[in-house]
């Protein structure tokens, strides 16, 4: 269990990847965005820490290259998840609970997708678990490929590049480098902001308009 928890800690995982750090990062992001087994992976914190480690030199690669590879990995993961949903979705989503797969994950994602429609592809990027299942859900729902790719591209850039750039920017501050754990908590909080904004917007739109008396 100690080893398993360490592998989910970006502070441990990224240095442990050594010279294969970019390949490892891309593989993890691809799995979380497109493979159902990747829902437990630490996508947000991994991207943030990657950006911070580029700033501090632990990752010896230019920022533009890291961001580009991560965005491509996220997009490829989304496309894989989409086609899995189109081809085998019903069989996957009708399976009973197992050690890793829980029906509640599907129900949560379905509710999210029903509420936000196509926008869920973008917003879902910032929500753990939903981020993984929303891609398959889009395939199951037979969303048009062109529309899906457009929303997926916008979400992929905003999430993969945006969170990495945030980590790189904060990596220039000593307080961020010395309190990475607190920074990761902040990333989780930031990931909720798009949902809060969307919730308030939807609530305001549904509020009945009072007629002038």
Secondary structure as UniProt FT lines:
FT   HELIX           2..7
FT   HELIX           10..17
FT   HELIX           18..20
FT   HELIX           21..34
FT   HELIX           36..38
FT   TURN            39..40
FT   HELIX           43..56
FT   HELIX           63..93
FT   HELIX           103..116
FT   TURN            117..118
FT   HELIX           119..123
FT   HELIX           124..126
FT   TURN            128..129
FT   HELIX           130..140
FT   TURN            141..142
FT   HELIX           145..156
FT   HELIX           157..161
FT   HELIX           162..170
FT   TURN            171..172
FT   HELIX           174..178
FT   HELIX           180..206
//
